[in-house]
Amino acid sequence: MSDGLYDERPRLYDAIQSEWDYDRDAGFVFDALADRGVDPERLLEVGCGTGEHTRRFAARGVDVTAIDVHEGMLAVAREKCPADAVSIYRTGLPEPDLHDTEPFDAAVAIRGVVNHLGPGDLDPALAALRDRLRPGGVLVFDNSPLPSDGNSPGLDVGHDANGELRYVRVAHHVATDDGRLDWRAVTFTPDGDPFTDRRRMTPFADERIGDALADAGFDEVDVSSGYGPGDDRSVFVAVR
């Protein structure tokens, strides 16, 4: 599998995601925490990418530990985020290797992070996140509505917020024999040869995730339809 976008072209990733409403997502997280009586001092972010959510969490005065498995993404996140408020490590699920062993008030995994897991990794990943939370701590994450049978190739033409970094991308999901999806993309930019990306994704049913949360020992689980307008993900809020 190739992760040319995540590993080698994180700035292009930012361009592709430039219209995403990161403020909406962060607002949902803090509202969910407040509704459960949690005023977080320490937050763990899994799959932080280039740090767009991370810097918004830090701007709220939270001490953030941010992790991702892609060093290219982390290099950009380090540029964006204040070093005195954000600790960044290269690690991931299902067994995050953190230098910090103190429990967190909250943990988040936003934008399909769990869908990158294999079917057998979901349960240990959620159990590991529960173990990282203090009693009463809250986990917020989402499940992407992936097409379990695959889909037809789609075309995406765009640019970054400044109109400088332009791209054309063709991508689609191909169903595999093991119930997963092979996500394939070819991206063209004006300044180089086209490059390909492939990665495996898992289209989890919401019920499967709910069962895994219960088995992990979360006491209270709520599911919302998206982080807000324009989002069709299932967002889980689970209390240890």
C-alpha positions as MATLAB code, in Angstrom:
seq = 'MSDGLYDERPRLYDAIQSEWDYDRDAGFVFDALADRGVDPERLLEVGCGTGEHTRRFAARGVDVTAIDVHEGMLAVAREKCPADAVSIYRTGLPEPDLHDTEPFDAAVAIRGVVNHLGPGDLDPALAALRDRLRPGGVLVFDNSPLPSDGNSPGLDVGHDANGELRYVRVAHHVATDDGRLDWRAVTFTPDGDPFTDRRRMTPFADERIGDALADAGFDEVDVSSGYGPGDDRSVFVAVR';
ca = [
       0.000    0.000    0.000;
       1.166    3.538   -0.712;
       0.429    6.621    1.366;
       2.040    9.209   -0.880;
      -0.457   11.834    0.203;
      -0.052   11.393    3.955;
       3.673   10.702    3.969;
       5.065   12.789    1.120;
       2.554   15.545    0.302;
       0.873   16.709    3.515;
       0.501   20.258    2.129;
      -1.560   18.823   -0.694;
      -3.676   17.007    1.885;
      -4.381   20.393    3.473;
      -5.390   21.761    0.081;
      -7.784   18.873   -0.520;
      -9.306   19.394    2.934;
      -9.267   23.212    2.881;
     -13.070   23.523    2.896;
     -13.573   21.170    5.832;
     -15.245   22.807    8.850;
     -12.693   22.105   11.572;
     -14.241   24.755   13.842;
     -17.560   22.885   13.764;
     -15.876   19.635   14.796;
     -13.960   21.246   17.655;
     -17.123   22.997   18.828;
     -18.984   19.693   18.904;
     -16.240   18.124   21.017;
     -16.224   20.875   23.633;
     -20.024   20.983   23.761;
     -20.115   17.202   24.285;
     -17.586   17.476   27.095;
     -19.442   20.360   28.753;
     -22.729   18.444   28.558;
     -21.067   15.680   30.583;
     -19.508   17.988   33.136;
     -15.952   17.694   31.794;
     -13.761   20.811   31.630;
     -10.691   19.237   30.029;
      -7.155   20.080   30.980;
      -5.584   17.152   29.133;
      -6.759   15.759   25.783;
      -5.456   12.918   23.606;
      -5.975   13.294   19.857;
      -5.576   10.153   17.773;
      -4.927   10.601   14.055;
      -4.107   14.304   14.322;
      -2.994   14.633   10.700;
      -1.573   18.066    9.911;
      -2.845   19.544   13.171;
      -5.912   21.533   12.130;
      -8.089   20.139   14.908;
      -5.080   20.039   17.236;
      -4.365   23.752   17.107;
      -8.017   24.522   17.736;
      -8.043   22.333   20.841;
      -4.867   24.024   22.082;
      -6.392   27.456   21.458;
      -9.052   26.547   24.038;
      -6.356   26.268   26.677;
      -6.134   22.474   26.651;
      -2.877   20.533   26.977;
      -2.982   18.277   23.894;
      -1.105   15.068   23.181;
      -1.454   14.451   19.443;
      -0.489   11.233   17.665;
      -0.399    9.985   14.079;
       1.440    7.232   12.218;
       2.510    9.460    9.309;
       5.654   11.513    9.885;
       4.909   13.810    6.936;
       1.636   14.889    8.517;
       3.264   15.304   11.921;
       5.969   17.578   10.505;
       3.285   20.022    9.353;
       1.385   19.674   12.640;
       4.535   20.657   14.552;
       4.756   23.838   12.484;
       1.140   24.773   13.166;
       0.841   23.962   16.850;
       2.362   25.748   19.870;
       5.061   23.546   21.383;
       4.199   24.651   24.915;
       0.636   23.330   24.593;
       0.944   20.361   22.225;
       3.053   17.197   22.492;
       3.294   15.252   19.216;
       4.283   11.602   18.816;
       4.464    9.163   15.946;
       2.311    6.240   17.055;
      -1.222    4.991   16.573;
      -3.928    2.451   17.330;
      -4.549   -0.221   18.450;
      -1.649    0.145   20.913;
      -0.579    3.788   21.197;
       2.960    4.086   22.536;
       2.927    7.299   24.589;
       5.657    8.806   26.726;
       2.967   10.408   28.895;
       1.327    7.917   31.245;
      -0.973   10.334   33.092;
      -4.693    9.772   32.358;
      -6.529   12.117   30.014;
      -9.792   13.966   30.591;
     -10.819   13.350   26.988;
      -9.733   11.535   23.852;
     -10.790   12.188   20.264;
     -10.372   10.377   16.937;
     -11.956   12.553   14.268;
     -12.707   11.905   10.594;
     -12.732    8.170   10.133;
      -9.659    7.292   12.168;
     -11.245    4.017   13.327;
     -12.071    3.115    9.724;
      -8.351    2.734    9.064;
      -8.323   -0.172   11.546;
      -8.680   -3.777   10.539;
     -11.819   -5.547   11.828;
      -9.824   -7.354   14.528;
      -8.192   -4.148   15.774;
     -11.364   -2.263   16.718;
     -11.888   -3.902   20.112;
      -8.293   -3.568   21.376;
      -8.138    0.011   20.076;
     -11.234    1.126   22.000;
     -10.052   -0.737   25.097;
      -6.674    1.021   24.849;
      -8.354    4.419   24.600;
     -10.546    3.671   27.622;
      -7.441    2.750   29.574;
      -5.955    6.162   28.750;
      -8.932    8.034   30.219;
      -9.514    8.968   33.831;
     -12.768    7.772   35.445;
     -15.508    9.967   33.984;
     -13.317   10.821   30.993;
     -14.943   11.107   27.562;
     -14.080    9.583   24.187;
     -15.391   11.302   21.024;
     -14.911    9.689   17.607;
     -16.773    9.046   14.379;
     -17.621    6.249   11.971;
     -17.499    7.153    8.279;
     -20.426    6.041    6.080;
     -18.219    4.054    3.712;
     -19.780    2.207    0.750;
     -19.503   -1.427    1.809;
     -19.916   -2.615   -1.795;
     -17.475   -0.088   -3.201;
     -18.329    2.769   -5.540;
     -17.583    4.272   -8.927;
     -14.528    6.510   -9.426;
     -15.131   10.141   -8.456;
     -13.414   13.282   -9.696;
     -12.221   16.050   -7.343;
     -10.772   19.284   -8.746;
      -9.621   21.963   -6.324;
      -6.973   24.157   -4.775;
      -5.837   25.427   -1.398;
      -7.350   28.447    0.357;
      -4.958   30.791   -1.455;
      -5.642   29.297   -4.866;
      -1.965   28.427   -5.248;
      -1.763   24.646   -4.827;
      -4.021   23.091   -7.458;
      -4.849   19.438   -7.997;
      -7.048   16.955   -9.840;
      -7.798   13.666   -8.111;
      -9.643   10.530   -9.188;
     -10.526    8.183   -6.323;
     -12.762    5.236   -5.562;
     -13.366    2.392   -3.122;
     -13.091   -1.208   -4.298;
     -14.705   -3.929   -2.166;
     -12.372   -6.747   -1.117;
     -13.023  -10.392   -0.310;
     -12.391   -9.829    3.410;
     -15.189   -7.257    3.812;
     -12.904   -4.225    3.678;
     -12.378   -1.547    1.039;
      -9.312   -0.855   -1.064;
      -9.233    2.940   -1.359;
      -7.405    3.939   -4.549;
      -6.564    7.402   -5.855;
      -4.526    9.060   -8.578;
      -3.679   12.735   -8.071;
      -2.317   15.205  -10.605;
      -0.669   18.535   -9.761;
       0.946   21.107  -12.086;
       4.385   20.759  -10.499;
       5.118   17.054  -10.834;
       4.242   13.567  -12.017;
       0.923   12.057  -10.948;
       1.111    9.866   -7.874;
      -1.032    7.086   -6.474;
      -2.393    6.273   -3.041;
      -3.843    3.015   -1.789;
      -4.959    2.067    1.679;
      -7.343   -0.391    3.289;
     -10.446    0.922    5.038;
     -13.105   -0.880    7.076;
     -16.839   -0.006    6.777;
     -17.904   -0.725   10.359;
     -21.597   -0.930   11.206;
     -22.614    1.425   14.021;
     -23.946   -1.572   15.944;
     -20.529   -3.229   15.755;
     -18.893   -0.150   17.235;
     -21.546    0.091   19.955;
     -20.878   -3.513   20.963;
     -17.128   -2.869   21.052;
     -17.600    0.155   23.301;
     -19.741   -1.878   25.691;
     -17.196   -4.696   25.734;
     -14.438   -2.153   26.450;
     -16.315   -1.046   29.562;
     -17.657    2.377   28.633;
     -20.589    3.186   30.917;
     -22.513    5.633   28.753;
     -22.622    5.876   24.943;
     -24.508    8.376   22.792;
     -24.552    8.549   18.997;
     -25.144   11.730   16.988;
     -25.760   12.234   13.277;
     -22.627   14.148   12.358;
     -20.665   16.927   14.000;
     -23.141   19.441   12.602;
     -24.774   20.569    9.340;
     -23.247   19.025    6.248;
     -21.749   16.006    7.999;
     -23.196   12.513    7.664;
     -20.877   10.589    9.977;
     -22.028    8.762   13.085;
     -20.366   10.457   16.048;
     -19.938    8.417   19.221;
     -19.566   10.035   22.643;
     -18.592    7.482   25.277;
     -17.961    8.028   29.003;
     -15.624    5.847   30.993;
];
